Amino acid sequence: LRLVAIMRSILEGEKAAVLKRDHHLPLSFHRRQEELKFSLGLQRLQHRVLREIQALRDEGSGRDGAVQSSTAPKDLPTLILEAVKELEAAKQQILKRIQIWKRQQQLAGNGTIFEENLAPLQKRCENLVEVYFQLQQQVMAASTELGSELLPRVLERFNEVLSGLVKR
């Protein structure tokens, strides 16, 4: 019983130290901030996919000027690769959040507070998949501009994004 009392006092001291250290901002604030950062990044990516890539594709196919035809094929692949990179970064953020949720679920077995609501995580995944399909449509529409060398690499990265998200 004495050992249990000593362990209990040690754990209560550690709990007090953690609460004292992280007392300045509540956990809900950090979660809300993370949620806003993610949604802003996804909106920026969606804007890039729907507006900038579409505009470059339209300029490249709509005009036959020498300047446009020489610059559009270079800018479009670069823009698509940047969008794919941002998509991969968003996927990593979701996977990190899933890992945090899994760990919190494990710790709930030990008595820690656990919020079981999966709606925000599900919404993130759905939004990412929506942007994924929009970007994939743009890539398939611009397949001639990407060329036979770059297109398979981009499609492979797309498959890795979706399969990684589904597997986790």
N, C-alpha and C positions, 0 to 999 in steps of 0.2 A: 504493500500500500504506500509505503514511503517513496518507492521508486516511481509509482504512478503520480504521486503528488509532485515530485520533483520535475518529471516530464511535463506535467500539466502547467506548472509555473513557467518553465522554459518556453513552451509553446505560446502561452499567453503573452510573455514578454516579446517574443518574435512577432506575434500578431500586432501588438501595440506599436512596435517599431515600424512595421510595414505600413500600418494605417497612418502613423505620424509622418512618415516620409512622403506618402502619396496622398495626403489629406488636402492639398491645395486645389486639386481639380477632381471632380467626381468621374467615375468610370464611364458614365453615360455621355459626358462631354467628349471624352476621347473617342468613343464609338461614333458619335454623331459627326465629329470632325473627320474621322476616317471615311465615313459614309459619304460626306460631302466631297471629299477629295476624289473618291472613286467615281462618283456620279459626274463630277466636273471633267475628269479625264476621259470618261466614256462619251460624254457629250462632245468634247473636243474631237475625239476620234470619229464620232458619227458625222460631225460637220466636215471633217476632212474627207471622209468617204463619200458623202452625198454631194458635197459642193465642189471641193477642190479637184478631186479626181475626175468627177463628171465633167467639170469645166475644161480640164486639160484634154480629156478624151474628145469633147466636142470641138475644141480648137484644133486639135491635131487632125481630125477627120473632116471638119467642115471647111477648112481653108487649104488652098494648094500653094500658098506662098512659100518661097524658099526658106525664109527665116523660120516660119512656123513649123515646117516639116522637119527642119534640122534640130529644133529645140524641144518640141513636144515629146518625141520618143525618149529623150534623155531625162526630161523632168518627170514624166509619168512613171517610169520604173522606180525612180528614186522616191517619189511620193508614195507609191504603193508599198515599197519596202519599209519606209518609215511608219506607215499605217500598220503593217503587219507586226513591226517591232512594238508599237504601242499596244496592239492587241495582245501580244505575248506578255507584256508587262501587266496589263489588266488581269490576264489569266493568273499570273503569279500572285497578284494581290488577293484574288479570290481564293486561291489554293492556300495562301497564308491564313486567311480568315477561317477557312475550313479546318485547318490544323489547330488553330486557337479554339474553335468550337469543340473539336474532338477532345482536346486537352481539358477544357472546362467540364466537359461531360464526364471525363475520367475522374477529375477532382471532386465532382459532385457526389461520387460514391464515398468520399471521405468527409462529406458534410459541408463543403463550400457552397456558396450561393451559385446557382446555375440558371440562366435564362434559356428556356427550351425553345423559344420562338425562332423558327427557321425562315420566316417570311422575308426578312431583309437579305439573307443569304440566297434564298431562292430567287428573289427579284434581281440581285446582282448577276446571278448565272443566266437568267432569262435575258437580261439586257445585253450581256456579253454575247450570247448566242445570236441575238437579233443583229447586232453590229457585225458579228462574224459572217452571217449570211449576206448582209448588204455588201460587205467588202469582197466576199467571194464572187458575188454577181458582177461587181465592177472589174474584178480581175479577169473573169471569164470573158466579159465584154471587151476588155483591152488585151486579150491574149495575143493578137497579132502584133501589137506594139511592144509587148514584153519579149517576144521571140521564143524560139524553141529551147534556148538554154536557160533562161530565167524562169519561165513559166513552171516547169516541174519543181524547181526549188521552192518557189512561192507556194505551190499547191501542197508540197510536203510539209512546209511550216504550218499551213492551215490545218492539215490533218493532225499534226502534233498538238496544236492548240485545242482542237475539239476532243481528241482522244484523251489528252491529259486531264481535261476538265471532267469528262465522263468517268474516267477511271477513278478519280478522287471522290 
